[in-house]
Amino acid sequence: MAFTPLHDRVLVRRIEGDDVTKGGLIIPDAAKEKPAEGEIVSCGAGARKDSGELIPMDVKAGDKVLFGKWSGTEVKIDGEDLLIMKESDILGTL
């Protein structure tokens, strides 16, 4: 993939949830929510302070992360649905 996000943005691939509950019930597609869990595909270099000093990213490619339900912008790159979001939209790593 030839896409690299700029500054403090990350490119995230959603990780799909299970189709069956722990009790064995099958969840239909209409009842599923978009997962708020994903894997980072690529990261920008990081944000910059007012002085111009680079603030490095806390996450890296390959990290599994949780993010807000309405976070990011959906994009299609090389036929794959991905999200671009700021590092601050990420709630934590798994």
Contacts in CASP RR format, 6 or more apart in sequence:
PFRMAT RR
TARGET T0000
AUTHOR 0000-0000-0000
METHOD contacts of the structure
MODEL  1
MAFTPLHDRVLVRRIEGDDVTKGGLIIPDAAKEKPAEGEIVSCGAGARKD
SGELIPMDVKAGDKVLFGKWSGTEVKIDGEDLLIMKESDILGTL
1 41 0 8 1.000
1 42 0 8 1.000
1 77 0 8 1.000
1 78 0 8 1.000
3 11 0 8 1.000
3 42 0 8 1.000
3 77 0 8 1.000
4 42 0 8 1.000
4 44 0 8 1.000
5 11 0 8 1.000
5 42 0 8 1.000
5 43 0 8 1.000
5 44 0 8 1.000
5 84 0 8 1.000
6 44 0 8 1.000
6 45 0 8 1.000
7 44 0 8 1.000
7 45 0 8 1.000
7 46 0 8 1.000
7 47 0 8 1.000
7 48 0 8 1.000
8 44 0 8 1.000
8 46 0 8 1.000
8 47 0 8 1.000
8 55 0 8 1.000
8 57 0 8 1.000
8 86 0 8 1.000
8 87 0 8 1.000
8 88 0 8 1.000
9 43 0 8 1.000
9 44 0 8 1.000
9 84 0 8 1.000
9 85 0 8 1.000
9 86 0 8 1.000
9 87 0 8 1.000
10 40 0 8 1.000
10 41 0 8 1.000
10 42 0 8 1.000
10 43 0 8 1.000
10 44 0 8 1.000
10 57 0 8 1.000
10 59 0 8 1.000
10 84 0 8 1.000
10 85 0 8 1.000
10 86 0 8 1.000
10 87 0 8 1.000
10 90 0 8 1.000
11 40 0 8 1.000
11 41 0 8 1.000
11 42 0 8 1.000
11 43 0 8 1.000
11 77 0 8 1.000
11 82 0 8 1.000
11 83 0 8 1.000
11 84 0 8 1.000
12 38 0 8 1.000
12 39 0 8 1.000
12 40 0 8 1.000
12 41 0 8 1.000
12 65 0 8 1.000
12 67 0 8 1.000
12 82 0 8 1.000
12 83 0 8 1.000
12 84 0 8 1.000
12 85 0 8 1.000
13 38 0 8 1.000
13 39 0 8 1.000
13 41 0 8 1.000
13 80 0 8 1.000
13 82 0 8 1.000
13 83 0 8 1.000
14 34 0 8 1.000
14 35 0 8 1.000
14 37 0 8 1.000
14 38 0 8 1.000
14 81 0 8 1.000
14 82 0 8 1.000
14 83 0 8 1.000
15 35 0 8 1.000
15 37 0 8 1.000
15 38 0 8 1.000
15 39 0 8 1.000
15 64 0 8 1.000
16 35 0 8 1.000
17 32 0 8 1.000
17 35 0 8 1.000
17 37 0 8 1.000
18 27 0 8 1.000
19 26 0 8 1.000
19 27 0 8 1.000
20 26 0 8 1.000
20 27 0 8 1.000
21 27 0 8 1.000
33 69 0 8 1.000
34 69 0 8 1.000
36 66 0 8 1.000
36 67 0 8 1.000
36 68 0 8 1.000
36 69 0 8 1.000
36 71 0 8 1.000
37 64 0 8 1.000
37 65 0 8 1.000
37 66 0 8 1.000
37 67 0 8 1.000
37 94 0 8 1.000
38 64 0 8 1.000
38 65 0 8 1.000
38 66 0 8 1.000
38 67 0 8 1.000
39 62 0 8 1.000
39 63 0 8 1.000
39 64 0 8 1.000
39 65 0 8 1.000
40 59 0 8 1.000
40 60 0 8 1.000
40 61 0 8 1.000
40 62 0 8 1.000
40 63 0 8 1.000
40 64 0 8 1.000
40 65 0 8 1.000
41 61 0 8 1.000
41 62 0 8 1.000
41 82 0 8 1.000
42 61 0 8 1.000
43 57 0 8 1.000
43 59 0 8 1.000
43 60 0 8 1.000
43 61 0 8 1.000
43 87 0 8 1.000
44 57 0 8 1.000
45 54 0 8 1.000
45 57 0 8 1.000
46 54 0 8 1.000
46 55 0 8 1.000
46 56 0 8 1.000
46 57 0 8 1.000
46 87 0 8 1.000
47 54 0 8 1.000
47 55 0 8 1.000
47 87 0 8 1.000
48 54 0 8 1.000
48 55 0 8 1.000
49 55 0 8 1.000
57 87 0 8 1.000
58 87 0 8 1.000
59 65 0 8 1.000
59 87 0 8 1.000
59 90 0 8 1.000
59 93 0 8 1.000
63 93 0 8 1.000
64 93 0 8 1.000
64 94 0 8 1.000
65 90 0 8 1.000
65 91 0 8 1.000
65 92 0 8 1.000
65 93 0 8 1.000
65 94 0 8 1.000
66 90 0 8 1.000
66 91 0 8 1.000
66 92 0 8 1.000
66 93 0 8 1.000
66 94 0 8 1.000
67 83 0 8 1.000
67 85 0 8 1.000
67 89 0 8 1.000
67 90 0 8 1.000
67 91 0 8 1.000
68 89 0 8 1.000
68 91 0 8 1.000
71 83 0 8 1.000
71 85 0 8 1.000
71 89 0 8 1.000
71 90 0 8 1.000
72 83 0 8 1.000
72 84 0 8 1.000
72 85 0 8 1.000
72 86 0 8 1.000
72 89 0 8 1.000
73 83 0 8 1.000
73 84 0 8 1.000
73 85 0 8 1.000
74 81 0 8 1.000
74 82 0 8 1.000
74 83 0 8 1.000
75 81 0 8 1.000
75 82 0 8 1.000
75 83 0 8 1.000
75 84 0 8 1.000
76 82 0 8 1.000
END
